[in-house]
Amino acid sequence: MEENKKSIHEKSRGETIYVYINEYAGKKYLHIREWYPDKDEEKPTKKGVAIPLEKVETLKEAIEELMAENK
């Protein structure tokens, strides 16, 4: 389990959507990923996205625009 995961949504069947940063092949990514309970631990699923950190500001701007349009 990632050290600094932030829970953003709990689903009815026990899955949780987390946001966290992880490094893969020397590059850091922001993950938005569903995790599921498996015995005494949680494990990540393939349901989610991994965004390179240099693209996070673009994602943030897109979210802010969408939120402003849908108030």
PDB file of N, CA, C and O in Angstrom:
ATOM      1  N   MET A   1       0.841  -1.183   0.000  1.00  0.00           N
ATOM      2  CA  MET A   1       0.000   0.000   0.000  1.00  0.00           C
ATOM      3  C   MET A   1       0.887   1.248   0.000  1.00  0.00           C
ATOM      4  O   MET A   1       1.921   1.288   0.666  1.00  0.00           O
ATOM      5  N   GLU A   2       0.472   2.245  -0.743  1.00  0.00           N
ATOM      6  CA  GLU A   2       1.245   3.483  -0.836  1.00  0.00           C
ATOM      7  C   GLU A   2       1.163   4.253   0.478  1.00  0.00           C
ATOM      8  O   GLU A   2       0.126   4.255   1.140  1.00  0.00           O
ATOM      9  N   GLU A   3       2.260   4.905   0.849  1.00  0.00           N
ATOM     10  CA  GLU A   3       2.346   5.617   2.119  1.00  0.00           C
ATOM     11  C   GLU A   3       1.399   6.806   2.229  1.00  0.00           C
ATOM     12  O   GLU A   3       0.768   6.988   3.270  1.00  0.00           O
ATOM     13  N   ASN A   4       1.287   7.613   1.190  1.00  0.00           N
ATOM     14  CA  ASN A   4       0.529   8.853   1.259  1.00  0.00           C
ATOM     15  C   ASN A   4      -0.734   8.814   0.410  1.00  0.00           C
ATOM     16  O   ASN A   4      -1.046   9.783  -0.283  1.00  0.00           O
ATOM     17  N   LYS A   5      -1.452   7.718   0.458  1.00  0.00           N
ATOM     18  CA  LYS A   5      -2.701   7.629  -0.304  1.00  0.00           C
ATOM     19  C   LYS A   5      -3.756   8.493   0.363  1.00  0.00           C
ATOM     20  O   LYS A   5      -3.845   8.553   1.589  1.00  0.00           O
ATOM     21  N   LYS A   6      -4.551   9.160  -0.457  1.00  0.00           N
ATOM     22  CA  LYS A   6      -5.667   9.962   0.026  1.00  0.00           C
ATOM     23  C   LYS A   6      -6.942   9.344  -0.530  1.00  0.00           C
ATOM     24  O   LYS A   6      -7.107   9.241  -1.745  1.00  0.00           O
ATOM     25  N   SER A   7      -7.840   8.934   0.354  1.00  0.00           N
ATOM     26  CA  SER A   7      -9.108   8.362  -0.071  1.00  0.00           C
ATOM     27  C   SER A   7     -10.017   9.472  -0.578  1.00  0.00           C
ATOM     28  O   SER A   7     -10.185  10.497   0.083  1.00  0.00           O
ATOM     29  N   ILE A   8     -10.611   9.264  -1.767  1.00  0.00           N
ATOM     30  CA  ILE A   8     -11.525  10.278  -2.280  1.00  0.00           C
ATOM     31  C   ILE A   8     -12.934   9.740  -2.485  1.00  0.00           C
ATOM     32  O   ILE A   8     -13.865  10.523  -2.675  1.00  0.00           O
ATOM     33  N   HIS A   9     -13.114   8.401  -2.450  1.00  0.00           N
ATOM     34  CA  HIS A   9     -14.457   7.855  -2.635  1.00  0.00           C
ATOM     35  C   HIS A   9     -14.476   6.394  -2.209  1.00  0.00           C
ATOM     36  O   HIS A   9     -13.612   5.611  -2.604  1.00  0.00           O
ATOM     37  N   GLU A  10     -15.481   6.030  -1.387  1.00  0.00           N
ATOM     38  CA  GLU A  10     -15.656   4.632  -1.015  1.00  0.00           C
ATOM     39  C   GLU A  10     -16.869   4.083  -1.734  1.00  0.00           C
ATOM     40  O   GLU A  10     -17.933   4.703  -1.735  1.00  0.00           O
ATOM     41  N   LYS A  11     -16.712   2.924  -2.344  1.00  0.00           N
ATOM     42  CA  LYS A  11     -17.791   2.306  -3.104  1.00  0.00           C
ATOM     43  C   LYS A  11     -18.527   1.296  -2.234  1.00  0.00           C
ATOM     44  O   LYS A  11     -18.032   0.894  -1.181  1.00  0.00           O
ATOM     45  N   SER A  12     -19.690   0.897  -2.672  1.00  0.00           N
ATOM     46  CA  SER A  12     -20.556   0.049  -1.846  1.00  0.00           C
ATOM     47  C   SER A  12     -20.029  -1.367  -1.614  1.00  0.00           C
ATOM     48  O   SER A  12     -20.392  -1.995  -0.620  1.00  0.00           O
ATOM     49  N   ARG A  13     -19.197  -1.872  -2.492  1.00  0.00           N
ATOM     50  CA  ARG A  13     -18.696  -3.241  -2.331  1.00  0.00           C
ATOM     51  C   ARG A  13     -17.348  -3.303  -1.613  1.00  0.00           C
ATOM     52  O   ARG A  13     -16.688  -4.342  -1.618  1.00  0.00           O
ATOM     53  N   GLY A  14     -16.952  -2.227  -1.014  1.00  0.00           N
ATOM     54  CA  GLY A  14     -15.708  -2.223  -0.262  1.00  0.00           C
ATOM     55  C   GLY A  14     -14.514  -1.640  -0.989  1.00  0.00           C
ATOM     56  O   GLY A  14     -13.464  -1.436  -0.380  1.00  0.00           O
ATOM     57  N   GLU A  15     -14.651  -1.365  -2.287  1.00  0.00           N
ATOM     58  CA  GLU A  15     -13.550  -0.752  -3.009  1.00  0.00           C
ATOM     59  C   GLU A  15     -13.431   0.719  -2.613  1.00  0.00           C
ATOM     60  O   GLU A  15     -14.414   1.359  -2.242  1.00  0.00           O
ATOM     61  N   THR A  16     -12.219   1.233  -2.699  1.00  0.00           N
ATOM     62  CA  THR A  16     -11.953   2.628  -2.387  1.00  0.00           C
ATOM     63  C   THR A  16     -11.138   3.230  -3.510  1.00  0.00           C
ATOM     64  O   THR A  16     -10.213   2.596  -4.019  1.00  0.00           O
ATOM     65  N   ILE A  17     -11.473   4.457  -3.904  1.00  0.00           N
ATOM     66  CA  ILE A  17     -10.681   5.168  -4.901  1.00  0.00           C
ATOM     67  C   ILE A  17      -9.695   6.058  -4.161  1.00  0.00           C
ATOM     68  O   ILE A  17     -10.075   6.866  -3.313  1.00  0.00           O
ATOM     69  N   TYR A  18      -8.429   5.894  -4.497  1.00  0.00           N
ATOM     70  CA  TYR A  18      -7.352   6.649  -3.864  1.00  0.00           C
ATOM     71  C   TYR A  18      -6.621   7.506  -4.891  1.00  0.00           C
ATOM     72  O   TYR A  18      -6.584   7.188  -6.080  1.00  0.00           O
ATOM     73  N   VAL A  19      -6.044   8.591  -4.406  1.00  0.00           N
ATOM     74  CA  VAL A  19      -5.130   9.424  -5.181  1.00  0.00           C
ATOM     75  C   VAL A  19      -3.778   9.341  -4.475  1.00  0.00           C
ATOM     76  O   VAL A  19      -3.694   9.489  -3.256  1.00  0.00           O
ATOM     77  N   TYR A  20      -2.728   9.104  -5.250  1.00  0.00           N
ATOM     78  CA  TYR A  20      -1.391   9.003  -4.657  1.00  0.00           C
ATOM     79  C   TYR A  20      -0.340   9.187  -5.746  1.00  0.00           C
ATOM     80  O   TYR A  20      -0.644   9.123  -6.937  1.00  0.00           O
ATOM     81  N   ILE A  21       0.892   9.416  -5.321  1.00  0.00           N
ATOM     82  CA  ILE A  21       2.015   9.570  -6.239  1.00  0.00           C
ATOM     83  C   ILE A  21       2.938   8.368  -6.066  1.00  0.00           C
ATOM     84  O   ILE A  21       3.247   7.947  -4.951  1.00  0.00           O
ATOM     85  N   ASN A  22       3.365   7.832  -7.205  1.00  0.00           N
ATOM     86  CA  ASN A  22       4.233   6.674  -7.204  1.00  0.00           C
ATOM     87  C   ASN A  22       5.293   6.871  -8.279  1.00  0.00           C
ATOM     88  O   ASN A  22       5.083   7.615  -9.237  1.00  0.00           O
ATOM     89  N   GLU A  23       6.414   6.214  -8.121  1.00  0.00           N
ATOM     90  CA  GLU A  23       7.477   6.296  -9.119  1.00  0.00           C
ATOM     91  C   GLU A  23       7.586   4.968  -9.841  1.00  0.00           C
ATOM     92  O   GLU A  23       7.544   3.903  -9.225  1.00  0.00           O
ATOM     93  N   TYR A  24       7.727   5.046 -11.164  1.00  0.00           N
ATOM     94  CA  TYR A  24       7.885   3.857 -11.984  1.00  0.00           C
ATOM     95  C   TYR A  24       8.940   4.156 -13.046  1.00  0.00           C
ATOM     96  O   TYR A  24       8.848   5.160 -13.752  1.00  0.00           O
ATOM     97  N   ALA A  25       9.915   3.304 -13.153  1.00  0.00           N
ATOM     98  CA  ALA A  25      10.999   3.445 -14.138  1.00  0.00           C
ATOM     99  C   ALA A  25      11.636   4.831 -14.069  1.00  0.00           C
ATOM    100  O   ALA A  25      11.957   5.427 -15.097  1.00  0.00           O
ATOM    101  N   GLY A  26      11.817   5.337 -12.851  1.00  0.00           N
ATOM    102  CA  GLY A  26      12.479   6.625 -12.653  1.00  0.00           C
ATOM    103  C   GLY A  26      11.610   7.843 -12.916  1.00  0.00           C
ATOM    104  O   GLY A  26      12.110   8.967 -12.898  1.00  0.00           O
ATOM    105  N   LYS A  27      10.321   7.645 -13.159  1.00  0.00           N
ATOM    106  CA  LYS A  27       9.420   8.757 -13.439  1.00  0.00           C
ATOM    107  C   LYS A  27       8.263   8.733 -12.444  1.00  0.00           C
ATOM    108  O   LYS A  27       7.745   7.666 -12.117  1.00  0.00           O
ATOM    109  N   LYS A  28       7.857   9.913 -11.961  1.00  0.00           N
ATOM    110  CA  LYS A  28       6.770   9.992 -10.989  1.00  0.00           C
ATOM    111  C   LYS A  28       5.431  10.214 -11.679  1.00  0.00           C
ATOM    112  O   LYS A  28       5.321  10.945 -12.664  1.00  0.00           O
ATOM    113  N   TYR A  29       4.407   9.547 -11.119  1.00  0.00           N
ATOM    114  CA  TYR A  29       3.054   9.614 -11.655  1.00  0.00           C
ATOM    115  C   TYR A  29       2.053   9.885 -10.549  1.00  0.00           C
ATOM    116  O   TYR A  29       2.222   9.425  -9.420  1.00  0.00           O
ATOM    117  N   LEU A  30       1.008  10.633 -10.877  1.00  0.00           N
ATOM    118  CA  LEU A  30      -0.147  10.790 -10.013  1.00  0.00           C
ATOM    119  C   LEU A  30      -1.128   9.695 -10.413  1.00  0.00           C
ATOM    120  O   LEU A  30      -1.523   9.602 -11.575  1.00  0.00           O
ATOM    121  N   HIS A  31      -1.517   8.873  -9.455  1.00  0.00           N
ATOM    122  CA  HIS A  31      -2.470   7.794  -9.709  1.00  0.00           C
ATOM    123  C   HIS A  31      -3.828   8.172  -9.141  1.00  0.00           C
ATOM    124  O   HIS A  31      -3.919   8.726  -8.046  1.00  0.00           O
ATOM    125  N   ILE A  32      -4.872   7.873  -9.882  1.00  0.00           N
ATOM    126  CA  ILE A  32      -6.244   7.904  -9.395  1.00  0.00           C
ATOM    127  C   ILE A  32      -6.725   6.481  -9.670  1.00  0.00           C
ATOM    128  O   ILE A  32      -7.006   6.123 -10.814  1.00  0.00           O
ATOM    129  N   ARG A  33      -6.816   5.675  -8.615  1.00  0.00           N
ATOM    130  CA  ARG A  33      -6.977   4.239  -8.820  1.00  0.00           C
ATOM    131  C   ARG A  33      -7.892   3.621  -7.772  1.00  0.00           C
ATOM    132  O   ARG A  33      -7.921   4.039  -6.615  1.00  0.00           O
ATOM    133  N   GLU A  34      -8.636   2.615  -8.215  1.00  0.00           N
ATOM    134  CA  GLU A  34      -9.492   1.848  -7.320  1.00  0.00           C
ATOM    135  C   GLU A  34      -8.680   0.731  -6.662  1.00  0.00           C
ATOM    136  O   GLU A  34      -7.913   0.032  -7.325  1.00  0.00           O
ATOM    137  N   TRP A  35      -8.860   0.578  -5.360  1.00  0.00           N
ATOM    138  CA  TRP A  35      -8.227  -0.497  -4.603  1.00  0.00           C
ATOM    139  C   TRP A  35      -9.329  -1.374  -4.022  1.00  0.00           C
ATOM    140  O   TRP A  35     -10.434  -0.898  -3.761  1.00  0.00           O
ATOM    141  N   TYR A  36      -9.027  -2.659  -3.819  1.00  0.00           N
ATOM    142  CA  TYR A  36     -10.022  -3.578  -3.268  1.00  0.00           C
ATOM    143  C   TYR A  36      -9.439  -4.306  -2.054  1.00  0.00           C
ATOM    144  O   TYR A  36      -8.228  -4.506  -1.956  1.00  0.00           O
ATOM    145  N   PRO A  37     -10.327  -4.700  -1.127  1.00  0.00           N
ATOM    146  CA  PRO A  37      -9.854  -5.444   0.045  1.00  0.00           C
ATOM    147  C   PRO A  37      -9.558  -6.895  -0.337  1.00  0.00           C
ATOM    148  O   PRO A  37     -10.342  -7.527  -1.045  1.00  0.00           O
ATOM    149  N   ASP A  38      -8.438  -7.412   0.130  1.00  0.00           N
ATOM    150  CA  ASP A  38      -8.060  -8.804  -0.102  1.00  0.00           C
ATOM    151  C   ASP A  38      -7.479  -9.354   1.190  1.00  0.00           C
ATOM    152  O   ASP A  38      -6.320  -9.111   1.526  1.00  0.00           O
ATOM    153  N   LYS A  39      -8.304 -10.095   1.901  1.00  0.00           N
ATOM    154  CA  LYS A  39      -7.942 -10.636   3.224  1.00  0.00           C
ATOM    155  C   LYS A  39      -7.607  -9.483   4.158  1.00  0.00           C
ATOM    156  O   LYS A  39      -8.488  -8.684   4.473  1.00  0.00           O
ATOM    157  N   ASP A  40      -6.372  -9.372   4.608  1.00  0.00           N
ATOM    158  CA  ASP A  40      -5.998  -8.343   5.588  1.00  0.00           C
ATOM    159  C   ASP A  40      -5.316  -7.129   4.969  1.00  0.00           C
ATOM    160  O   ASP A  40      -4.723  -6.327   5.690  1.00  0.00           O
ATOM    161  N   GLU A  41      -5.390  -6.979   3.644  1.00  0.00           N
ATOM    162  CA  GLU A  41      -4.739  -5.844   3.011  1.00  0.00           C
ATOM    163  C   GLU A  41      -5.556  -5.353   1.822  1.00  0.00           C
ATOM    164  O   GLU A  41      -6.473  -6.031   1.360  1.00  0.00           O
ATOM    165  N   GLU A  42      -5.215  -4.178   1.341  1.00  0.00           N
ATOM    166  CA  GLU A  42      -5.833  -3.638   0.139  1.00  0.00           C
ATOM    167  C   GLU A  42      -4.855  -3.778  -1.011  1.00  0.00           C
ATOM    168  O   GLU A  42      -3.640  -3.689  -0.830  1.00  0.00           O
ATOM    169  N   LYS A  43      -5.411  -4.002  -2.213  1.00  0.00           N
ATOM    170  CA  LYS A  43      -4.577  -4.136  -3.406  1.00  0.00           C
ATOM    171  C   LYS A  43      -5.135  -3.253  -4.515  1.00  0.00           C
ATOM    172  O   LYS A  43      -6.348  -3.057  -4.597  1.00  0.00           O
ATOM    173  N   PRO A  44      -4.259  -2.714  -5.375  1.00  0.00           N
ATOM    174  CA  PRO A  44      -4.734  -1.870  -6.477  1.00  0.00           C
ATOM    175  C   PRO A  44      -5.340  -2.711  -7.595  1.00  0.00           C
ATOM    176  O   PRO A  44      -4.941  -3.853  -7.822  1.00  0.00           O
ATOM    177  N   THR A  45      -6.310  -2.122  -8.286  1.00  0.00           N
ATOM    178  CA  THR A  45      -6.881  -2.757  -9.464  1.00  0.00           C
ATOM    179  C   THR A  45      -6.308  -2.078 -10.711  1.00  0.00           C
ATOM    180  O   THR A  45      -5.517  -1.140 -10.610  1.00  0.00           O
ATOM    181  N   LYS A  46      -6.713  -2.557 -11.871  1.00  0.00           N
ATOM    182  CA  LYS A  46      -6.325  -1.905 -13.125  1.00  0.00           C
ATOM    183  C   LYS A  46      -7.244  -0.740 -13.449  1.00  0.00           C
ATOM    184  O   LYS A  46      -7.013  -0.007 -14.411  1.00  0.00           O
ATOM    185  N   LYS A  47      -8.296  -0.569 -12.639  1.00  0.00           N
ATOM    186  CA  LYS A  47      -9.257   0.516 -12.860  1.00  0.00           C
ATOM    187  C   LYS A  47      -8.678   1.817 -12.332  1.00  0.00           C
ATOM    188  O   LYS A  47      -8.653   2.043 -11.123  1.00  0.00           O
ATOM    189  N   GLY A  48      -8.216   2.667 -13.226  1.00  0.00           N
ATOM    190  CA  GLY A  48      -7.649   3.939 -12.815  1.00  0.00           C
ATOM    191  C   GLY A  48      -6.742   4.496 -13.887  1.00  0.00           C
ATOM    192  O   GLY A  48      -6.619   3.943 -14.980  1.00  0.00           O
ATOM    193  N   VAL A  49      -6.104   5.614 -13.547  1.00  0.00           N
ATOM    194  CA  VAL A  49      -5.182   6.262 -14.469  1.00  0.00           C
ATOM    195  C   VAL A  49      -3.903   6.639 -13.738  1.00  0.00           C
ATOM    196  O   VAL A  49      -3.896   6.860 -12.527  1.00  0.00           O
ATOM    197  N   ALA A  50      -2.826   6.705 -14.501  1.00  0.00           N
ATOM    198  CA  ALA A  50      -1.539   7.178 -13.997  1.00  0.00           C
ATOM    199  C   ALA A  50      -1.128   8.337 -14.897  1.00  0.00           C
ATOM    200  O   ALA A  50      -0.947   8.163 -16.102  1.00  0.00           O
ATOM    201  N   ILE A  51      -0.984   9.514 -14.309  1.00  0.00           N
ATOM    202  CA  ILE A  51      -0.694  10.725 -15.072  1.00  0.00           C
ATOM    203  C   ILE A  51       0.707  11.209 -14.707  1.00  0.00           C
ATOM    204  O   ILE A  51       0.999  11.385 -13.525  1.00  0.00           O
ATOM    205  N   PRO A  52       1.590  11.431 -15.700  1.00  0.00           N
ATOM    206  CA  PRO A  52       2.916  11.956 -15.386  1.00  0.00           C
ATOM    207  C   PRO A  52       2.783  13.279 -14.615  1.00  0.00           C
ATOM    208  O   PRO A  52       1.921  14.100 -14.927  1.00  0.00           O
ATOM    209  N   LEU A  53       3.635  13.474 -13.615  1.00  0.00           N
ATOM    210  CA  LEU A  53       3.520  14.678 -12.779  1.00  0.00           C
ATOM    211  C   LEU A  53       3.586  15.966 -13.578  1.00  0.00           C
ATOM    212  O   LEU A  53       2.970  16.960 -13.193  1.00  0.00           O
ATOM    213  N   GLU A  54       4.323  15.971 -14.688  1.00  0.00           N
ATOM    214  CA  GLU A  54       4.405  17.210 -15.468  1.00  0.00           C
ATOM    215  C   GLU A  54       3.080  17.548 -16.161  1.00  0.00           C
ATOM    216  O   GLU A  54       2.926  18.661 -16.665  1.00  0.00           O
ATOM    217  N   LYS A  55       2.121  16.616 -16.196  1.00  0.00           N
ATOM    218  CA  LYS A  55       0.807  16.864 -16.795  1.00  0.00           C
ATOM    219  C   LYS A  55      -0.271  17.184 -15.759  1.00  0.00           C
ATOM    220  O   LYS A  55      -1.409  17.474 -16.127  1.00  0.00           O
ATOM    221  N   VAL A  56       0.067  17.134 -14.481  1.00  0.00           N
ATOM    222  CA  VAL A  56      -0.924  17.337 -13.423  1.00  0.00           C
ATOM    223  C   VAL A  56      -1.490  18.753 -13.434  1.00  0.00           C
ATOM    224  O   VAL A  56      -2.681  18.936 -13.179  1.00  0.00           O
ATOM    225  N   GLU A  57      -0.681  19.740 -13.717  1.00  0.00           N
ATOM    226  CA  GLU A  57      -1.178  21.122 -13.762  1.00  0.00           C
ATOM    227  C   GLU A  57      -2.226  21.281 -14.866  1.00  0.00           C
ATOM    228  O   GLU A  57      -3.224  21.975 -14.675  1.00  0.00           O
ATOM    229  N   THR A  58      -2.007  20.649 -16.005  1.00  0.00           N
ATOM    230  CA  THR A  58      -2.985  20.674 -17.091  1.00  0.00           C
ATOM    231  C   THR A  58      -4.282  20.004 -16.662  1.00  0.00           C
ATOM    232  O   THR A  58      -5.369  20.496 -16.966  1.00  0.00           O
ATOM    233  N   LEU A  59      -4.171  18.886 -15.960  1.00  0.00           N
ATOM    234  CA  LEU A  59      -5.354  18.205 -15.431  1.00  0.00           C
ATOM    235  C   LEU A  59      -6.099  19.102 -14.453  1.00  0.00           C
ATOM    236  O   LEU A  59      -7.324  19.209 -14.512  1.00  0.00           O
ATOM    237  N   LYS A  60      -5.371  19.737 -13.566  1.00  0.00           N
ATOM    238  CA  LYS A  60      -5.979  20.638 -12.577  1.00  0.00           C
ATOM    239  C   LYS A  60      -6.738  21.771 -13.273  1.00  0.00           C
ATOM    240  O   LYS A  60      -7.862  22.090 -12.884  1.00  0.00           O
ATOM    241  N   GLU A  61      -6.141  22.374 -14.285  1.00  0.00           N
ATOM    242  CA  GLU A  61      -6.797  23.456 -15.024  1.00  0.00           C
ATOM    243  C   GLU A  61      -8.063  22.965 -15.710  1.00  0.00           C
ATOM    244  O   GLU A  61      -9.076  23.663 -15.709  1.00  0.00           O
ATOM    245  N   ALA A  62      -8.018  21.774 -16.294  1.00  0.00           N
ATOM    246  CA  ALA A  62      -9.190  21.216 -16.969  1.00  0.00           C
ATOM    247  C   ALA A  62     -10.317  20.965 -15.966  1.00  0.00           C
ATOM    248  O   ALA A  62     -11.481  21.235 -16.260  1.00  0.00           O
ATOM    249  N   ILE A  63      -9.976  20.453 -14.792  1.00  0.00           N
ATOM    250  CA  ILE A  63     -10.982  20.210 -13.754  1.00  0.00           C
ATOM    251  C   ILE A  63     -11.591  21.530 -13.297  1.00  0.00           C
ATOM    252  O   ILE A  63     -12.809  21.633 -13.151  1.00  0.00           O
ATOM    253  N   GLU A  64     -10.754  22.539 -13.072  1.00  0.00           N
ATOM    254  CA  GLU A  64     -11.259  23.844 -12.638  1.00  0.00           C
ATOM    255  C   GLU A  64     -12.207  24.442 -13.677  1.00  0.00           C
ATOM    256  O   GLU A  64     -13.236  25.012 -13.315  1.00  0.00           O
ATOM    257  N   GLU A  65     -11.870  24.319 -14.973  1.00  0.00           N
ATOM    258  CA  GLU A  65     -12.746  24.828 -16.030  1.00  0.00           C
ATOM    259  C   GLU A  65     -14.085  24.091 -16.037  1.00  0.00           C
ATOM    260  O   GLU A  65     -15.141  24.716 -16.130  1.00  0.00           O
ATOM    261  N   LEU A  66     -14.038  22.783 -15.941  1.00  0.00           N
ATOM    262  CA  LEU A  66     -15.273  21.997 -15.933  1.00  0.00           C
ATOM    263  C   LEU A  66     -16.142  22.332 -14.731  1.00  0.00           C
ATOM    264  O   LEU A  66     -17.364  22.421 -14.853  1.00  0.00           O
ATOM    265  N   MET A  67     -15.521  22.518 -13.573  1.00  0.00           N
ATOM    266  CA  MET A  67     -16.274  22.846 -12.362  1.00  0.00           C
ATOM    267  C   MET A  67     -16.916  24.228 -12.502  1.00  0.00           C
ATOM    268  O   MET A  67     -18.060  24.422 -12.092  1.00  0.00           O
ATOM    269  N   ALA A  68     -16.194  25.178 -13.072  1.00  0.00           N
ATOM    270  CA  ALA A  68     -16.738  26.535 -13.248  1.00  0.00           C
ATOM    271  C   ALA A  68     -17.918  26.519 -14.230  1.00  0.00           C
ATOM    272  O   ALA A  68     -18.892  27.246 -14.033  1.00  0.00           O
ATOM    273  N   GLU A  69     -17.840  25.708 -15.270  1.00  0.00           N
ATOM    274  CA  GLU A  69     -18.912  25.606 -16.251  1.00  0.00           C
ATOM    275  C   GLU A  69     -20.153  24.905 -15.704  1.00  0.00           C
ATOM    276  O   GLU A  69     -21.251  25.070 -16.238  1.00  0.00           O
ATOM    277  N   ASN A  70     -19.978  24.131 -14.650  1.00  0.00           N
ATOM    278  CA  ASN A  70     -21.097  23.325 -14.148  1.00  0.00           C
ATOM    279  C   ASN A  70     -21.567  23.724 -12.764  1.00  0.00           C
ATOM    280  O   ASN A  70     -22.082  22.894 -12.015  1.00  0.00           O
ATOM    281  N   LYS A  71     -21.392  24.987 -12.423  1.00  0.00           N
ATOM    282  CA  LYS A  71     -21.893  25.493 -11.128  1.00  0.00           C
ATOM    283  C   LYS A  71     -23.347  25.825 -11.217  1.00  0.00           C
ATOM    284  O   LYS A  71     -23.942  26.263 -10.232  1.00  0.00           O
TER     285      LYS A  71
END
